[in-house]
Amino acid sequence: MAHRRPWRCYSSWNRRPYQHKRSSNHRREYARGGSQSKIQRYWGGAKNVPWKDWDLVVGLKVDKQVQISSNALEAIRITVNGALQKKLGRTNYRFRVRSKPFQKYRENRMLAFAGADRVQSGMRNSFGRSTGVCARVRAGSIICEIGTHIRNLPLVRDRLRIASMKVPCSCSIVIIKYKSEELLKKSGLMPYDAKKRELIPLYELASA
């Protein structure tokens, strides 16, 4: 059985996707094949409680422009949602995965048995076939967010730290929303302003 290629082969991106370049309406039917997304649920906890009712809304922010596979997004959801539901209960937090895996990635699979050089074309037809889907995120984007009470912050902070290990770049744990300035001082986390997102440099863009 063939092994999966390491994700460093697909983590970076610097141009628009192929199907967006070839089709006028950007439909996914123009990039056929590949497996379906591994993540099917994007919510967890008390979904009906508004975000403004929680003491803090903590998010996981990426520091680099990367592609994140659907397997990694599902691993993040299981890491965060499973532990919080077990230790806090479903009514004491609200969880959401923001990034959606819409982009397909390709692989030029090479045969690895004796005499394979006679039956394959090598890199002459290296466009490859679709093997899965991933999410494209820019630097400064929030991957997931958790609404919680101030007493549950140590557990939430630890689960986001573990979830950051599933992402192929460095991440930061930031505060997105809060009720009062006192809660912001108690948390000890770095605040995040979505309006200043464009001031964060975007890495690995193609130079003009």
C-alpha positions in Angstrom: 0.0 0.0 0.0 1.4 3.4 -1.0 2.0 5.9 1.7 0.7 9.5 1.7 3.0 12.2 0.6 4.2 14.6 3.4 2.0 17.6 3.6 5.0 20.0 3.1 4.5 19.2 -0.6 1.1 21.0 -0.5 1.3 23.4 2.5 2.4 26.6 0.5 0.4 28.4 -2.2 0.9 31.6 -4.1 -1.5 31.7 -7.0 -5.2 31.1 -7.6 -6.4 27.5 -8.1 -6.4 25.7 -11.4 -10.1 25.3 -11.8 -10.7 29.0 -11.0 -8.3 29.8 -13.9 -10.0 27.6 -16.4 -13.7 28.0 -15.7 -15.8 31.1 -15.7 -18.1 30.1 -12.8 -15.5 28.3 -10.6 -17.5 25.2 -10.2 -15.9 22.2 -8.5 -17.2 19.9 -11.3 -14.3 21.2 -13.5 -11.8 19.4 -11.1 -13.1 15.9 -11.0 -12.0 13.0 -8.8 -10.4 12.9 -5.4 -11.7 11.9 -2.0 -14.4 13.8 -0.1 -13.7 16.1 2.8 -12.8 14.3 6.1 -14.5 16.9 8.2 -18.3 17.0 8.1 -19.2 18.9 11.3 -18.0 22.4 12.0 -19.9 23.2 15.2 -19.8 21.9 18.7 -21.2 22.6 22.2 -24.0 25.1 22.8 -24.6 26.3 19.2 -27.7 28.3 20.1 -26.0 30.5 22.7 -24.9 33.8 21.0 -21.2 34.6 21.0 -21.8 37.9 23.0 -23.2 35.9 26.0 -19.8 34.2 26.7 -17.2 35.8 28.8 -14.4 35.2 26.2 -14.2 34.1 22.6 -10.8 32.6 22.1 -9.5 31.8 18.6 -6.5 30.1 16.9 -4.8 32.4 14.4 -2.3 31.3 11.8 0.8 33.3 11.3 1.5 32.3 7.8 -0.3 31.8 4.5 -0.8 28.0 4.2 -3.1 25.2 3.0 -4.6 23.0 5.7 -5.9 19.5 4.7 -9.4 18.3 5.7 -7.7 15.6 7.8 -6.0 18.3 9.9 -9.3 20.2 10.3 -11.0 17.0 11.5 -8.1 16.4 13.9 -8.5 19.9 15.3 -12.2 19.4 15.8 -11.7 16.1 17.6 -8.9 17.4 19.7 -10.9 20.5 20.9 -14.5 19.3 20.8 -14.0 15.9 22.4 -12.1 17.1 25.4 -14.3 20.1 26.1 -17.5 18.0 25.8 -16.1 15.4 28.2 -14.7 17.8 30.9 -17.0 20.9 30.6 -20.3 19.5 29.2 -22.0 20.5 26.0 -23.7 23.5 27.5 -20.6 25.3 28.9 -18.8 26.2 25.6 -19.4 26.9 22.0 -17.0 25.7 19.3 -16.8 26.5 15.6 -14.3 25.6 12.8 -14.1 28.6 10.4 -11.9 27.2 7.6 -13.7 25.2 4.9 -11.8 22.7 2.7 -12.9 23.7 -0.8 -9.7 23.5 -2.7 -8.6 20.2 -4.3 -4.9 19.2 -4.4 -3.3 16.9 -7.0 -0.6 14.2 -6.9 1.4 12.7 -9.7 1.6 9.1 -8.5 4.6 7.2 -9.5 4.7 3.4 -9.7 7.3 1.7 -7.5 7.6 -1.9 -8.7 10.2 -3.6 -10.9 10.0 -2.5 -14.5 7.8 0.6 -13.7 9.9 2.8 -16.0 8.5 0.9 -19.0 4.8 1.5 -18.2 4.7 5.0 -16.9 5.5 8.4 -18.4 7.4 9.9 -15.4 7.2 13.7 -15.3 6.2 14.2 -18.9 2.5 14.2 -17.9 2.9 15.4 -14.4 -0.4 17.2 -13.9 -1.6 14.5 -11.6 -5.0 13.5 -10.3 -7.1 15.0 -7.5 -6.4 13.1 -4.2 -8.2 15.2 -1.6 -9.3 18.6 -0.5 -7.8 21.3 1.7 -8.6 24.8 3.0 -6.7 27.9 1.8 -6.0 30.4 4.6 -4.1 33.7 4.6 -1.8 35.0 7.3 -3.9 36.3 10.2 -6.9 34.2 9.6 -8.8 32.5 12.5 -9.1 28.7 12.0 -11.4 27.9 14.9 -12.9 29.8 17.8 -14.3 28.8 21.2 -16.7 30.7 23.4 -16.3 29.9 27.1 -16.4 31.3 30.6 -13.3 32.7 32.3 -13.1 29.8 34.7 -12.6 27.4 31.8 -9.8 29.4 30.2 -6.9 27.1 31.2 -8.5 24.0 29.7 -9.5 25.9 26.5 -6.0 27.4 26.2 -4.4 23.9 26.5 -6.7 22.3 23.9 -5.9 25.1 21.4 -2.2 24.7 22.1 -2.5 21.0 21.1 -4.7 21.9 18.1 -2.0 24.2 16.9 0.3 21.2 16.4 -2.0 19.9 13.7 -1.5 23.0 11.6 1.6 23.2 9.2 2.7 26.6 10.5 3.1 28.6 13.7 -0.1 29.7 15.4 -1.2 32.2 18.1 -4.0 32.0 20.6 -5.8 35.3 20.6 -9.0 36.8 22.1 -11.6 37.7 19.5 -14.4 39.0 21.8 -14.8 39.7 25.5 -17.4 41.1 27.9 -15.4 43.6 30.0 -11.9 45.0 30.4 -11.4 43.1 33.6 -11.8 39.8 31.9 -9.3 40.9 29.3 -6.7 41.7 32.0 -7.3 38.3 33.7 -6.9 36.2 30.6 -3.3 37.2 29.8 -3.9 36.5 26.1 -3.1 38.7 23.1 -6.1 40.6 21.8 -7.0 40.3 18.1 -8.6 43.0 16.0 -10.1 41.8 12.7 -10.1 45.3 11.2 -6.2 45.3 11.4 -5.9 42.0 9.6 -4.7 43.6 6.4 -1.7 45.0 8.3 -0.4 41.5 8.9 2.1 40.7 6.1 1.1 37.9 3.7 4.0 35.5 3.3 5.2 33.6 0.3 3.3 35.6 -2.3 4.6 35.6 -5.8 6.7 38.8 -6.4 5.6 41.0 -9.2 
